């Protein structure tokens, strides 16, 4: 034990006390850390504590609790009850979707875990162009008559988002209720945070930080718990969700601009009753941050345009102990019979998801994975690479989206039945730490539309081959494996 190395350079009593403390930390860690954690996560923490006990313990106390505080969890439960008790319009909604039983079973799973129903009669337009989605949201806000609810992980005022923010300001000026939520730390990290705050403060927009980290105001929690959702709802009639943050595509970073690095996204514009269920998620988060109930907004659209897509919103995050998104993803992947196409910028699966995907490939399902050739986050990208060999050996086809672009879209399709789109990555952070929102979309038409987007990815990607991957340098393998270990520390 390392305290022994102090012998001869420090008083004996200090060495003895440090040795006892070192031993106590190790013994207690063995019995405490594995509780309610994945074995891989527990082992990563134990290794850290055994190598550097005091530093490892300090990091564990700071980052080891993946749940919201007990006060916040109790508040979240109250919020969920209050909001969902007020959505009388959705209480008796039942879907008549005629698809296979495994799809209906997935819908029932989602309803039990997230409390939101599967609803028919929706229309969905996929918007893969970054400026196109900003323009579509701007036009929707300019037509707003009653309210605009916007919730994004990252927001910025810049040359790309300026028109949208101006539209929100003008809507608020003419009496529309405009509410904005953004993640505190997620937005704080990007250039121009103060400019955004000044602009919001000068407007009539109602705004709040999500999961604020303000110790002086009594707001403290694990620092890397984040609200990662992306939602906009206008008048309860039109909604947007997907992977895109409200910021220009290089994230206001001069290094990214110089390298030509831009984020590639996919957003969806939705109409129909699914808009109300997305607004329930916003209302829940707004009530959590403000204690203002938006029950009066949670009514079904008065004159919805007829649509053919059945849809269901799937909220997930630390407020849900059941890992709703992971359970849905595994259920759908195990149910697949012909084809699975996955797009995830941060693909760091837990064992259950890795087994589901590799098992699908081994039983003859065509499985393909789209990821960035070069990621924007060093550790996550290298952790992701550590899974490639197992995937390729199982028969999964991996397509590397050409650098310098970052493929940030988050979606997957199952057979000709299901498409899932939202804010959730396929990594352990999105399953346990981030508040996420996904939408399950049913029917051959929406799957065909999603496949058309996937085809564009394939056309400009390079397929990774197993023999080529096995020849990568040993140093690269080492970095990948170390990064994989850090990815499990939650």
The 8 nearest C-alpha neighbors of each residue, nearest first, counted from 0:
[[1, 2, 3, 18, 21, 4, 22, 49],
 [0, 2, 3, 4, 5, 18, 21, 51],
 [3, 1, 4, 5, 18, 0, 14, 17],
 [4, 2, 5, 1, 6, 0, 14, 18],
 [3, 5, 2, 6, 1, 0, 7, 8],
 [6, 4, 3, 8, 2, 9, 7, 14],
 [7, 5, 3, 4, 8, 9, 14, 11],
 [6, 8, 9, 5, 10, 11, 4, 3],
 [9, 7, 5, 6, 10, 4, 11, 14],
 [8, 10, 7, 5, 6, 11, 13, 14],
 [11, 9, 13, 12, 14, 8, 7, 6],
 [10, 12, 14, 13, 15, 9, 6, 7],
 [11, 13, 15, 14, 10, 16, 9, 17],
 [14, 12, 16, 15, 11, 10, 17, 9],
 [13, 15, 11, 17, 12, 16, 2, 18],
 [14, 16, 12, 18, 13, 17, 11, 19],
 [17, 15, 13, 19, 18, 14, 20, 12],
 [18, 16, 20, 14, 19, 15, 21, 2],
 [17, 19, 21, 15, 16, 20, 2, 14],
 [20, 18, 16, 22, 21, 17, 23, 15],
 [21, 19, 17, 23, 22, 18, 24, 16],
 [20, 22, 18, 24, 19, 23, 17, 52],
 [21, 23, 19, 25, 20, 24, 26, 18],
 [24, 22, 20, 26, 25, 21, 27, 19],
 [25, 23, 21, 27, 22, 26, 28, 20],
 [24, 26, 28, 22, 23, 27, 49, 21],
 [27, 25, 23, 29, 28, 24, 22, 30],
 [28, 26, 24, 30, 29, 25, 23, 31],
 [27, 29, 25, 31, 32, 30, 26, 24],
 [30, 28, 26, 27, 31, 32, 25, 33],
 [29, 31, 27, 28, 32, 33, 26, 34],
 [32, 30, 28, 33, 34, 29, 27, 26],
 [31, 33, 28, 34, 41, 29, 30, 45],
 [34, 32, 41, 36, 31, 35, 38, 30],
 [33, 35, 32, 36, 31, 30, 41, 37],
 [36, 34, 33, 37, 32, 41, 38, 31],
 [37, 35, 33, 34, 41, 38, 40, 32],
 [36, 38, 40, 39, 41, 35, 33, 349],
 [39, 37, 41, 40, 42, 36, 33, 43],
 [40, 38, 42, 37, 41, 43, 487, 36],
 [41, 39, 487, 488, 37, 43, 42, 38],
 [40, 42, 33, 38, 44, 43, 39, 32],
 [41, 43, 45, 39, 40, 44, 38, 46],
 [44, 42, 40, 46, 45, 41, 488, 39],
 [43, 45, 47, 41, 46, 42, 488, 48],
 [46, 44, 42, 48, 47, 43, 49, 41],
 [47, 45, 49, 43, 44, 48, 42, 50],
 [46, 48, 44, 55, 50, 45, 49, 51],
 [47, 49, 52, 55, 45, 51, 46, 50],
 [50, 48, 46, 52, 47, 51, 45, 25],
 [49, 51, 47, 48, 46, 52, 55, 45],
 [52, 50, 48, 55, 54, 49, 53, 47],
 [53, 51, 48, 55, 49, 54, 56, 50],
 [52, 54, 56, 55, 51, 57, 48, 21],
 [55, 53, 57, 56, 51, 52, 58, 48],
 [54, 56, 48, 52, 58, 47, 53, 57],
 [57, 55, 59, 53, 58, 54, 52, 48],
 [56, 58, 54, 60, 59, 55, 53, 61],
 [59, 57, 61, 55, 56, 60, 62, 54],
 [58, 60, 63, 56, 62, 61, 57, 55],
 [59, 61, 57, 58, 63, 62, 56, 64],
 [60, 62, 58, 59, 221, 63, 57, 64],
 [63, 61, 59, 221, 64, 60, 58, 489],
 [64, 62, 59, 60, 489, 61, 65, 58],
 [63, 65, 66, 62, 221, 60, 489, 61],
 [66, 64, 432, 63, 489, 431, 67, 317],
 [67, 65, 317, 64, 68, 432, 318, 431],
 [66, 68, 72, 71, 317, 69, 220, 65],
 [69, 67, 71, 70, 72, 66, 220, 221],
 [68, 70, 72, 71, 73, 67, 66, 74],
 [71, 69, 73, 68, 72, 74, 67, 75],
 [70, 72, 74, 68, 73, 69, 67, 75],
 [73, 71, 75, 69, 74, 70, 67, 68],
 [74, 72, 76, 70, 75, 71, 69, 77],
 [73, 75, 71, 77, 72, 76, 78, 70],
 [76, 74, 72, 78, 77, 73, 71, 79],
 [77, 75, 79, 73, 78, 74, 72, 80],
 [76, 78, 74, 80, 75, 79, 81, 73],
 [77, 79, 75, 81, 76, 80, 82, 283],
 [80, 78, 76, 82, 77, 81, 83, 75],
 [79, 81, 77, 78, 83, 82, 84, 76],
 [82, 80, 78, 84, 79, 83, 77, 85],
 [83, 81, 85, 79, 84, 80, 78, 283],
 [82, 84, 85, 86, 80, 81, 79, 279],
 [83, 85, 81, 82, 86, 80, 87, 79],
 [84, 86, 83, 82, 87, 294, 81, 297],
 [87, 85, 83, 88, 89, 84, 297, 90],
 [86, 88, 90, 89, 85, 84, 91, 298],
 [87, 89, 86, 90, 298, 299, 91, 92],
 [90, 88, 92, 87, 86, 91, 116, 299],
 [89, 91, 87, 88, 92, 86, 116, 84],
 [92, 90, 89, 93, 88, 87, 116, 94],
 [93, 91, 89, 90, 94, 118, 116, 88],
 [92, 94, 91, 95, 118, 117, 116, 119],
 [93, 95, 118, 96, 119, 117, 92, 309],
 [94, 96, 97, 93, 119, 118, 309, 98],
 [95, 97, 94, 98, 309, 119, 103, 441],
 [98, 96, 95, 99, 103, 100, 94, 442],
 [99, 97, 96, 102, 100, 103, 416, 442],
 [100, 98, 101, 102, 103, 97, 416, 96],
 [99, 101, 103, 102, 104, 98, 105, 97],
 [102, 100, 104, 103, 99, 105, 334, 331],
 [101, 103, 105, 104, 100, 99, 106, 98],
 [104, 102, 106, 100, 105, 101, 107, 99],
 [103, 105, 101, 107, 102, 106, 100, 108],
 [106, 104, 108, 102, 103, 107, 101, 109],
 [107, 105, 103, 109, 104, 108, 110, 117],
 [106, 108, 110, 104, 109, 105, 111, 103],
 [107, 109, 105, 111, 106, 110, 104, 112],
 [110, 108, 106, 112, 107, 111, 113, 105],
 [109, 111, 114, 107, 115, 113, 108, 116],
 [110, 112, 108, 109, 114, 113, 107, 115],
 [111, 113, 109, 110, 114, 323, 108, 321],
 [112, 114, 110, 115, 109, 111, 314, 313],
 [115, 113, 110, 111, 112, 116, 109, 83],
 [114, 116, 110, 113, 312, 276, 117, 311],
 [117, 115, 110, 118, 311, 114, 92, 93],
 [116, 118, 311, 310, 94, 106, 309, 115],
 [119, 117, 94, 310, 309, 116, 311, 272],
 [120, 118, 309, 94, 121, 308, 310, 117],
 [119, 121, 306, 307, 305, 308, 271, 309],
 [122, 120, 306, 271, 308, 270, 307, 119],
 [121, 123, 306, 270, 269, 308, 307, 271],
 [122, 124, 269, 268, 267, 125, 121, 270],
 [125, 123, 268, 267, 126, 269, 122, 266],
 [124, 126, 267, 266, 127, 268, 123, 265],
 [127, 125, 266, 128, 267, 132, 265, 124],
 [128, 126, 265, 264, 266, 125, 129, 452],
 [127, 129, 131, 130, 126, 132, 264, 265],
 [128, 130, 131, 132, 264, 127, 133, 263],
 [131, 129, 133, 132, 128, 134, 159, 135],
 [132, 130, 128, 134, 129, 133, 135, 126],
 [131, 133, 135, 134, 130, 129, 126, 136],
 [134, 132, 130, 136, 135, 131, 137, 129],
 [135, 133, 137, 131, 132, 136, 130, 138],
 [134, 136, 132, 138, 137, 133, 131, 139],
 [137, 135, 139, 133, 134, 138, 132, 140],
 [138, 136, 163, 134, 140, 139, 135, 133],
 [139, 137, 141, 135, 140, 136, 134, 142],
 [138, 140, 136, 142, 137, 141, 135, 143],
 [141, 139, 143, 137, 142, 138, 166, 136],
 [142, 140, 138, 139, 143, 166, 137, 170],
 [141, 143, 139, 140, 138, 144, 170, 233],
 [144, 142, 140, 141, 145, 233, 234, 139],
 [143, 145, 175, 146, 142, 234, 170, 174],
 [146, 144, 175, 234, 143, 176, 147, 233],
 [147, 145, 176, 234, 175, 177, 233, 144],
 [146, 148, 233, 177, 232, 176, 178, 234],
 [147, 149, 178, 232, 231, 177, 179, 233],
 [150, 148, 231, 179, 230, 180, 178, 147],
 [149, 151, 180, 230, 229, 181, 179, 231],
 [152, 150, 229, 181, 153, 228, 244, 230],
 [151, 153, 227, 182, 181, 228, 185, 226],
 [154, 152, 186, 244, 151, 185, 181, 245],
 [155, 153, 245, 246, 186, 181, 151, 244],
 [156, 154, 246, 195, 157, 245, 191, 192],
 [155, 157, 195, 161, 160, 194, 191, 154],
 [158, 156, 160, 159, 161, 155, 247, 246],
 [157, 159, 161, 160, 156, 247, 162, 246],
 [160, 158, 247, 157, 161, 246, 162, 130],
 [159, 161, 163, 157, 162, 156, 158, 246],
 [160, 162, 164, 158, 163, 157, 156, 159],
 [163, 161, 165, 164, 160, 166, 137, 159],
 [164, 162, 137, 166, 160, 165, 161, 167],
 [165, 163, 167, 161, 166, 162, 168, 160],
 [164, 166, 162, 168, 167, 163, 161, 169],
 [165, 167, 163, 169, 164, 168, 141, 170],
 [168, 166, 164, 170, 165, 169, 171, 163],
 [167, 169, 165, 171, 170, 166, 202, 164],
 [170, 168, 172, 166, 171, 167, 165, 173],
 [169, 171, 167, 173, 175, 172, 168, 166],
 [170, 172, 175, 168, 174, 169, 173, 203],
 [171, 173, 169, 170, 174, 168, 203, 175],
 [174, 172, 170, 171, 175, 169, 168, 144],
 [175, 173, 171, 172, 176, 170, 145, 144],
 [174, 176, 171, 145, 146, 170, 173, 177],
 [175, 177, 146, 171, 147, 145, 174, 178],
 [178, 176, 147, 204, 146, 171, 175, 148],
 [179, 177, 205, 148, 206, 204, 147, 149],
 [178, 180, 206, 149, 150, 148, 205, 207],
 [181, 179, 150, 207, 206, 208, 209, 149],
 [182, 180, 151, 208, 152, 209, 150, 153],
 [181, 183, 209, 152, 185, 208, 226, 184],
 [182, 184, 208, 211, 186, 209, 185, 187],
 [183, 185, 187, 186, 182, 188, 211, 212],
 [186, 184, 182, 153, 183, 187, 188, 152],
 [187, 185, 153, 188, 184, 183, 189, 154],
 [186, 188, 184, 192, 185, 189, 183, 190],
 [187, 189, 186, 185, 184, 190, 192, 183],
 [190, 188, 187, 186, 191, 192, 251, 250],
 [189, 191, 192, 251, 188, 252, 187, 155],
 [192, 190, 194, 193, 195, 189, 155, 156],
 [191, 193, 195, 194, 187, 190, 196, 189],
 [194, 192, 196, 195, 191, 197, 187, 190],
 [193, 195, 197, 191, 192, 196, 198, 156],
 [194, 196, 198, 192, 193, 197, 156, 155],
 [197, 195, 193, 199, 198, 194, 200, 192],
 [198, 196, 200, 194, 195, 199, 193, 201],
 [197, 199, 195, 201, 196, 200, 194, 202],
 [198, 200, 196, 202, 201, 197, 195, 204],
 [199, 201, 197, 198, 202, 196, 203, 204],
 [200, 202, 198, 199, 197, 203, 204, 196],
 [203, 201, 199, 204, 200, 168, 198, 171],
 [204, 202, 171, 205, 172, 168, 201, 199],
 [203, 205, 177, 202, 171, 178, 206, 199],
 [204, 206, 178, 177, 179, 203, 207, 176],
 [207, 205, 179, 178, 180, 204, 208, 199],
 [206, 208, 180, 209, 179, 181, 288, 205],
 [207, 209, 183, 181, 182, 211, 180, 210],
 [208, 210, 182, 211, 181, 183, 180, 207],
 [211, 209, 183, 182, 212, 208, 225, 226],
 [212, 210, 183, 209, 208, 213, 218, 182],
 [211, 213, 219, 218, 214, 210, 220, 222],
 [212, 214, 218, 216, 215, 211, 219, 217],
 [215, 213, 217, 218, 216, 219, 212, 220],
 [214, 216, 217, 213, 218, 219, 212, 211],
 [217, 215, 214, 213, 218, 219, 212, 211],
 [216, 218, 214, 215, 219, 213, 212, 220],
 [219, 217, 213, 214, 216, 212, 211, 220],
 [218, 220, 214, 212, 217, 213, 221, 211],
 [221, 219, 222, 68, 67, 218, 212, 224],
 [220, 222, 62, 223, 224, 61, 64, 219],
 [223, 221, 224, 220, 212, 62, 61, 219],
 [222, 224, 221, 225, 62, 432, 184, 220],
 [225, 223, 432, 222, 221, 433, 226, 65],
 [224, 226, 433, 227, 223, 434, 182, 210],
 [227, 225, 434, 433, 182, 228, 152, 209],
 [226, 228, 152, 435, 434, 225, 433, 422],
 [227, 229, 435, 436, 422, 151, 226, 152],
 [230, 228, 151, 240, 150, 241, 152, 422],
 [231, 229, 240, 150, 239, 149, 151, 228],
 [230, 232, 149, 239, 238, 148, 150, 240],
 [231, 233, 238, 148, 147, 237, 235, 278],
 [232, 234, 147, 237, 235, 146, 236, 143],
 [235, 233, 146, 236, 145, 143, 147, 144],
 [236, 234, 233, 237, 275, 274, 232, 300],
 [237, 235, 234, 300, 270, 233, 274, 271],
 [238, 236, 270, 233, 269, 232, 235, 274],
 [239, 237, 232, 269, 231, 274, 268, 233],
 [238, 240, 268, 231, 267, 230, 269, 232],
 [241, 239, 230, 229, 267, 266, 421, 231],
 [240, 242, 421, 266, 422, 265, 243, 420],
 [241, 243, 422, 408, 264, 421, 265, 409],
 [244, 242, 264, 241, 266, 245, 265, 229],
 [243, 245, 153, 246, 151, 152, 154, 229],
 [246, 244, 154, 153, 155, 160, 243, 151],
 [247, 245, 155, 244, 154, 250, 160, 248],
 [246, 248, 159, 250, 249, 251, 160, 157],
 [249, 247, 261, 262, 250, 246, 129, 263],
 [248, 250, 261, 251, 255, 247, 256, 252],
 [251, 249, 252, 247, 248, 246, 189, 255],
 [252, 250, 249, 190, 247, 253, 189, 246],
 [251, 253, 250, 255, 254, 249, 256, 190],
 [254, 252, 256, 255, 257, 251, 249, 258],
 [255, 253, 257, 256, 252, 258, 260, 259],
 [256, 254, 260, 258, 252, 253, 257, 249],
 [255, 257, 259, 253, 258, 254, 260, 249],
 [256, 258, 254, 255, 259, 253, 260, 252],
 [257, 259, 255, 260, 256, 254, 403, 253],
 [260, 258, 256, 257, 255, 403, 261, 404],
 [261, 259, 403, 255, 404, 258, 256, 249],
 [262, 260, 249, 248, 404, 405, 259, 263],
 [261, 263, 405, 248, 407, 404, 406, 264],
 [264, 262, 406, 407, 405, 408, 261, 404],
 [265, 263, 408, 407, 243, 242, 127, 129],
 [264, 266, 127, 408, 126, 242, 241, 243],
 [265, 267, 241, 126, 240, 125, 242, 127],
 [266, 268, 125, 239, 124, 240, 126, 241],
 [269, 267, 239, 124, 123, 238, 125, 266],
 [270, 268, 123, 238, 237, 122, 239, 267],
 [271, 269, 237, 122, 121, 236, 274, 238],
 [270, 272, 121, 273, 303, 274, 120, 122],
 [271, 273, 274, 275, 299, 118, 300, 121],
 [274, 272, 276, 275, 271, 277, 310, 118],
 [275, 273, 277, 272, 238, 276, 271, 270],
 [274, 276, 278, 273, 277, 272, 299, 297],
 [275, 277, 279, 273, 278, 274, 312, 115],
 [278, 276, 274, 279, 280, 275, 273, 312],
 [277, 279, 275, 281, 276, 280, 282, 274],
 [278, 280, 276, 282, 277, 281, 283, 275],
 [281, 279, 283, 278, 277, 282, 284, 276],
 [280, 282, 278, 284, 283, 279, 285, 277],
 [283, 281, 279, 285, 280, 284, 293, 278],
 [282, 284, 280, 286, 281, 285, 279, 78],
 [283, 285, 287, 281, 286, 282, 288, 280],
 [286, 284, 282, 288, 287, 283, 289, 281],
 [285, 287, 290, 291, 289, 283, 284, 288],
 [288, 286, 284, 285, 289, 290, 283, 75],
 [287, 289, 285, 286, 290, 284, 209, 207],
 [288, 290, 286, 291, 287, 285, 207, 292],
 [291, 289, 286, 287, 288, 292, 285, 78],
 [292, 290, 286, 289, 293, 285, 287, 288],
 [291, 293, 294, 286, 290, 282, 82, 285],
 [294, 292, 295, 296, 282, 291, 297, 286],
 [293, 295, 296, 297, 292, 85, 82, 86],
 [294, 296, 293, 297, 298, 292, 85, 86],
 [297, 295, 294, 293, 298, 235, 278, 234],
 [296, 298, 294, 295, 86, 275, 279, 299],
 [299, 297, 88, 296, 300, 275, 86, 295],
 [298, 300, 272, 275, 88, 301, 297, 235],
 [301, 299, 303, 236, 302, 235, 298, 272],
 [302, 300, 303, 299, 298, 236, 235, 271],
 [303, 301, 300, 304, 236, 299, 271, 305],
 [304, 302, 271, 300, 301, 305, 270, 236],
 [303, 305, 306, 302, 271, 270, 122, 121],
 [306, 304, 120, 303, 121, 307, 122, 271],
 [307, 305, 121, 120, 122, 308, 304, 271],
 [306, 308, 120, 121, 122, 309, 305, 119],
 [309, 307, 121, 120, 122, 306, 441, 119],
 [308, 310, 119, 441, 118, 440, 121, 120],
 [311, 309, 440, 439, 118, 117, 441, 308],
 [310, 312, 117, 439, 438, 116, 118, 313],
 [311, 313, 438, 437, 439, 314, 276, 277],
 [312, 314, 437, 436, 438, 113, 109, 311],
 [315, 313, 436, 435, 113, 437, 312, 280],
 [316, 314, 435, 323, 434, 319, 324, 436],
 [315, 317, 434, 433, 318, 319, 435, 431],
 [318, 316, 66, 319, 432, 431, 67, 320],
 [317, 319, 316, 72, 320, 75, 67, 315],
 [320, 318, 317, 321, 316, 315, 322, 323],
 [319, 321, 322, 317, 318, 316, 323, 431],
 [320, 322, 319, 323, 112, 326, 315, 325],
 [323, 321, 325, 324, 430, 320, 319, 315],
 [324, 322, 326, 315, 321, 325, 112, 327],
 [323, 325, 327, 326, 322, 315, 328, 430],
 [326, 324, 328, 327, 322, 323, 430, 329],
 [327, 325, 329, 323, 324, 328, 330, 322],
 [326, 328, 330, 324, 325, 329, 331, 323],
 [329, 327, 325, 331, 330, 326, 324, 332],
 [330, 328, 332, 326, 327, 331, 352, 333],
 [331, 329, 327, 333, 328, 332, 326, 334],
 [330, 332, 334, 328, 333, 329, 327, 335],
 [333, 331, 329, 335, 334, 330, 328, 355],
 [332, 334, 330, 331, 335, 355, 329, 359],
 [335, 333, 331, 332, 330, 336, 101, 102],
 [336, 334, 332, 333, 413, 337, 414, 331],
 [335, 337, 364, 338, 334, 414, 363, 359],
 [338, 336, 364, 414, 335, 365, 339, 363],
 [339, 337, 365, 414, 364, 366, 413, 336],
 [338, 340, 366, 413, 412, 365, 414, 367],
 [339, 341, 367, 412, 411, 366, 368, 338],
 [342, 340, 411, 368, 369, 410, 367, 343],
 [341, 343, 369, 410, 409, 368, 411, 370],
 [342, 344, 409, 345, 424, 346, 370, 425],
 [345, 343, 407, 370, 406, 346, 371, 408],
 [346, 344, 343, 424, 347, 426, 425, 379],
 [345, 347, 425, 426, 383, 343, 348, 344],
 [346, 348, 426, 383, 345, 425, 427, 382],
 [349, 347, 426, 352, 353, 425, 346, 427],
 [348, 350, 351, 352, 427, 353, 347, 426],
 [351, 349, 353, 352, 354, 348, 355, 39],
 [350, 352, 354, 353, 349, 355, 329, 348],
 [353, 351, 355, 354, 350, 349, 348, 329],
 [354, 352, 350, 356, 355, 351, 348, 357],
 [353, 355, 351, 357, 352, 356, 358, 350],
 [354, 356, 352, 358, 353, 357, 333, 329],
 [357, 355, 359, 353, 358, 354, 352, 360],
 [356, 358, 360, 354, 359, 393, 355, 353],
 [359, 357, 361, 355, 360, 356, 354, 362],
 [358, 360, 356, 362, 357, 364, 361, 355],
 [359, 361, 364, 357, 363, 358, 362, 394],
 [362, 360, 358, 363, 359, 393, 357, 394],
 [363, 361, 359, 360, 364, 358, 357, 336],
 [362, 364, 360, 361, 365, 359, 337, 336],
 [363, 365, 337, 360, 338, 359, 336, 362],
 [366, 364, 338, 337, 339, 360, 363, 367],
 [367, 365, 339, 395, 360, 338, 340, 364],
 [366, 368, 396, 340, 395, 397, 341, 339],
 [367, 369, 341, 397, 342, 340, 398, 396],
 [368, 370, 342, 398, 397, 341, 399, 343],
 [371, 369, 399, 344, 400, 343, 342, 398],
 [372, 370, 400, 373, 399, 406, 405, 374],
 [371, 373, 399, 400, 401, 402, 370, 374],
 [374, 372, 371, 402, 375, 403, 405, 380],
 [375, 373, 380, 376, 371, 405, 372, 377],
 [374, 376, 377, 373, 405, 380, 379, 371],
 [377, 375, 379, 374, 380, 378, 381, 345],
 [376, 378, 380, 379, 381, 375, 374, 482],
 [379, 377, 482, 381, 380, 376, 382, 486],
 [378, 380, 382, 381, 376, 377, 383, 345],
 [381, 379, 383, 374, 377, 382, 378, 376],
 [380, 382, 479, 384, 378, 383, 379, 482],
 [383, 381, 483, 482, 379, 385, 479, 384],
 [382, 384, 380, 347, 381, 385, 346, 386],
 [385, 383, 381, 386, 387, 382, 479, 380],
 [384, 386, 479, 382, 383, 387, 480, 483],
 [387, 385, 384, 389, 388, 383, 390, 382],
 [386, 388, 390, 384, 389, 385, 391, 383],
 [387, 389, 391, 390, 386, 392, 465, 385],
 [390, 388, 392, 391, 387, 386, 393, 357],
 [391, 389, 387, 393, 395, 388, 392, 357],
 [390, 392, 395, 394, 388, 393, 389, 465],
 [391, 393, 389, 394, 390, 388, 465, 395],
 [394, 392, 390, 391, 357, 361, 395, 360],
 [393, 395, 391, 392, 360, 396, 390, 361],
 [394, 396, 391, 366, 390, 367, 393, 360],
 [397, 395, 367, 368, 366, 394, 391, 398],
 [398, 396, 368, 463, 462, 367, 369, 395],
 [397, 399, 462, 369, 461, 460, 463, 368],
 [400, 398, 372, 460, 461, 371, 370, 401],
 [401, 399, 460, 371, 372, 370, 398, 402],
 [400, 402, 460, 372, 399, 404, 403, 459],
 [403, 401, 404, 372, 373, 400, 405, 371],
 [402, 404, 260, 259, 401, 405, 258, 373],
 [405, 403, 402, 260, 261, 262, 401, 406],
 [406, 404, 262, 371, 407, 263, 261, 374],
 [405, 407, 263, 371, 344, 408, 262, 404],
 [406, 408, 344, 263, 264, 405, 262, 409],
 [409, 407, 264, 265, 242, 406, 263, 343],
 [410, 408, 343, 342, 242, 424, 421, 420],
 [409, 411, 420, 419, 342, 341, 408, 421],
 [410, 412, 341, 340, 419, 418, 342, 420],
 [413, 411, 418, 340, 417, 339, 419, 446],
 [412, 414, 339, 417, 335, 338, 416, 415],
 [415, 413, 338, 337, 416, 335, 339, 336],
 [416, 414, 443, 446, 413, 417, 442, 447],
 [415, 417, 442, 414, 443, 441, 413, 446],
 [418, 416, 441, 413, 412, 440, 446, 442],
 [417, 419, 412, 440, 446, 411, 439, 441],
 [420, 418, 439, 410, 411, 438, 440, 412],
 [421, 419, 410, 438, 437, 241, 409, 418],
 [420, 422, 437, 241, 423, 436, 242, 438],
 [421, 423, 242, 241, 228, 436, 435, 437],
 [424, 422, 435, 429, 421, 409, 425, 437],
 [423, 425, 426, 343, 429, 345, 409, 422],
 [426, 424, 346, 348, 343, 347, 345, 423],
 [427, 425, 347, 348, 346, 428, 424, 429],
 [426, 428, 430, 429, 431, 348, 349, 347],
 [427, 429, 432, 426, 431, 430, 433, 489],
 [430, 428, 433, 427, 426, 423, 424, 431],
 [429, 431, 427, 428, 322, 325, 432, 324],
 [432, 430, 428, 429, 316, 317, 427, 433],
 [433, 431, 428, 224, 65, 317, 429, 316],
 [434, 432, 225, 429, 316, 226, 227, 435],
 [433, 435, 316, 226, 227, 315, 225, 228],
 [436, 434, 228, 315, 227, 423, 422, 316],
 [435, 437, 314, 228, 422, 313, 421, 315],
 [438, 436, 421, 313, 420, 312, 422, 314],
 [437, 439, 312, 420, 311, 419, 313, 421],
 [438, 440, 419, 311, 310, 418, 312, 441],
 [441, 439, 310, 418, 417, 419, 309, 438],
 [440, 442, 417, 309, 416, 308, 310, 418],
 [443, 441, 416, 444, 445, 308, 417, 446],
 [442, 444, 446, 415, 416, 445, 447, 441],
 [445, 443, 447, 446, 442, 448, 308, 441],
 [444, 446, 448, 447, 443, 442, 449, 441],
 [447, 445, 449, 443, 448, 444, 418, 415],
 [446, 448, 450, 444, 445, 449, 443, 451],
 [449, 447, 445, 451, 446, 450, 444, 452],
 [448, 450, 446, 452, 451, 447, 445, 453],
 [451, 449, 453, 447, 452, 448, 446, 454],
 [450, 452, 454, 448, 449, 453, 447, 455],
 [451, 453, 449, 450, 455, 454, 448, 456],
 [454, 452, 450, 456, 455, 451, 449, 457],
 [453, 455, 457, 451, 456, 452, 450, 458],
 [456, 454, 458, 452, 453, 457, 451, 459],
 [457, 455, 453, 454, 458, 459, 460, 452],
 [456, 458, 460, 454, 455, 459, 453, 398],
 [457, 459, 455, 456, 460, 454, 461, 453],
 [460, 458, 457, 456, 401, 400, 455, 461],
 [461, 459, 400, 457, 399, 401, 398, 458],
 [462, 460, 399, 398, 463, 400, 459, 401],
 [461, 463, 398, 397, 399, 464, 460, 396],
 [462, 464, 397, 398, 461, 465, 399, 468],
 [465, 463, 467, 466, 468, 462, 391, 397],
 [464, 466, 468, 467, 391, 469, 463, 388],
 [467, 465, 469, 468, 464, 470, 463, 471],
 [468, 466, 464, 465, 470, 469, 471, 463],
 [467, 469, 465, 470, 466, 471, 464, 463],
 [468, 470, 466, 467, 471, 465, 388, 472],
 [471, 469, 468, 467, 472, 466, 473, 465],
 [470, 472, 469, 468, 473, 475, 467, 476],
 [473, 471, 475, 474, 470, 476, 469, 477],
 [472, 474, 476, 475, 477, 471, 470, 478],
 [473, 475, 477, 472, 476, 478, 471, 479],
 [476, 474, 478, 472, 473, 477, 479, 471],
 [477, 475, 473, 479, 474, 478, 480, 472],
 [476, 478, 474, 480, 475, 479, 473, 481],
 [479, 477, 475, 481, 480, 476, 482, 474],
 [480, 478, 381, 476, 385, 482, 382, 477],
 [479, 481, 483, 477, 482, 478, 385, 476],
 [482, 480, 478, 484, 483, 479, 477, 485],
 [483, 481, 382, 479, 485, 378, 484, 480],
 [484, 482, 382, 480, 486, 481, 485, 479],
 [483, 485, 481, 482, 486, 487, 43, 480],
 [484, 486, 482, 487, 483, 488, 481, 43],
 [487, 485, 483, 484, 488, 482, 382, 379],
 [486, 488, 40, 485, 484, 489, 39, 43],
 [489, 487, 40, 485, 486, 43, 44, 484],
 [488, 63, 487, 65, 40, 62, 64, 428]]
